[in-house]
Amino acid sequence: MTAKYAYYPGCSLHSTGSEYDVSFRAVCEKLDIDIEEIKGWVCCGTSPAHCTSRLLSLALPFENLCKAEKMGMTNVVAPCAACFARLRTAIYEAAEDSEIASQISEVLESPLPESMNVLSPIEIFCNHENIADAVKRQLPDLKVVCYYGCLLTRPSKVMQFDECEYPMAMDNLLRSVGISTLDWSYKTECCGGALALSRTDVVRKLTHDIFEEAKAVGANAIAVGCPLCHANLGTRQGEVEKEYGTRYGLPILYFTQLMGLALGVPLKKLGLQKHFVSADALLSGVSKE
Amino acid sequence: MESTLTITSQSELAEAVLRESGQNVNLCYQCRKCAAGCPISYAMDYKPAQLIHAIRLGMDDLVLNSKTMWLCASCETCTTRCPQDVDVAKVMDAVKIVALRRGIKPTVPQVASFYKAALANIKKCGRMYELGMIIGLKLRTFDFFKDMELGAKMFKKGKMKIIPSLTGARRTWKIFSRVKSIEEGKRNA
């Protein structure tokens, strides 16, 4: 029997965001969601591709969709928000523009798969029945703000993911497993994304604004669904604190890690030790179990 | 008598942007929602709406030597909010592509170097090999000490691979070359 979803991890989940990979797999296992990694997948091209060649930026995602189709699957799950956006954009643009579709097919020397469906794990988990019944741990100390970033929701006509200015899908998902999430106005503000390595000053300014707002509403952790957001908010938080002479100490957790905690996955199986901003104090109640 | 006069209102640059991105900048009526929503407009020399206006006017030098498109983080806020459905982020991509093609030196060279290092890396490795990409970037920018401490910490946390996987590298090599030849063929046609 083939798996229900073809899993496209993307480059980050195999390296800098490996805790997203392990926690996503752990949650799927808990919920009996059957996933299978796409064999021989390649990079989706991300921003450097679409900033320099439209054809390349669409051909790379389609290469992966072709590979999923060869495995006999039509549903692809892409946890990385940037991969998710590139895969959905490729399908959207090929459907809108037959000329570019035939060029992509010429590049790949293969007909394009027609009925592929790309999903974020948030969509899959939200549609999962009786998720509340699977909850094994109460996490009353957590006050989380959900940070969706740019690419889960934008551009809305392509992504078709929730309400683009004030999404609630991740909030509702975490609330369904008993985690409190707070309202705040920076859900979809940009963290600077790929400017991290080239214009780090911009990233520090944007993430500073995000931390300030998260603190102002009383959050003690930020939930994310994008490895680039995670890197900018997590690994550079110390730099921001130094530059602005302040202290946030806000652990940045993938929403799958939070779900894993609620569903009773052992702590060491969630990759929590990989974070730059330690969540140990916040989760001290859990670790005493 | 019927007039045979044709009025061409489209600048050559606007035409090039249309070819590259399918976006018609003449639809813009300067509401400036793109500029208001842009999280990086504070660091740009021209706001997105100003750049669009300059494209319409055919001010090639100003547009192609601007920092605006290089600082764009592709967050798509402008695209989402444009009441005229102009995909502003795609216009930014198109301007970068036109600038690179005309051999204009990027005004924010670190960003262009990052694109080059990342693409060379994906082409050769199939999947992004971060360590290799960062070394490639440093060789291009000569900024060897930037983020050294951060990189060391990432290693310690096991967040960076030492050996690339090279899965799919033959395929990406081929895809990159075929894209290049198709694009060149299209331009020469």
Interface residues (C-beta under 8 A of the other chain):
Chain A: C11 S12 H14 S15 T16 S18 G40 W41 V42 C43 G45 T46 S47 P48 A49 H50 C51 T52 S53 R54 L55 L56 A59 L60 E63 D97 Q103 E106 V107 L108 E109 C150 L151 R154 P155 S156 C164 E165 T188 E189 C190 G192 G193 A194 L195 L197 S198 R199 T200 V202 K205 L206 T235 R236 E239 Q273 K274 F276
Chain B: E20 S21 G22 P39 I40 Y42 A43 L71 A73 S74 C75 E76 T77 T79 T80 D87 A89 D93 K96 I97 L100 V108 Q110 V111 S113 F114 Y115 K116 A118 L119 I122 G126 R127 M128 E130 I134 L137 K146 D147 L150 K153 M154 K157 G158 K159 M160 K161 S165 T167 G168 R171 T172 I175 F176 R178 V179 I182 E183
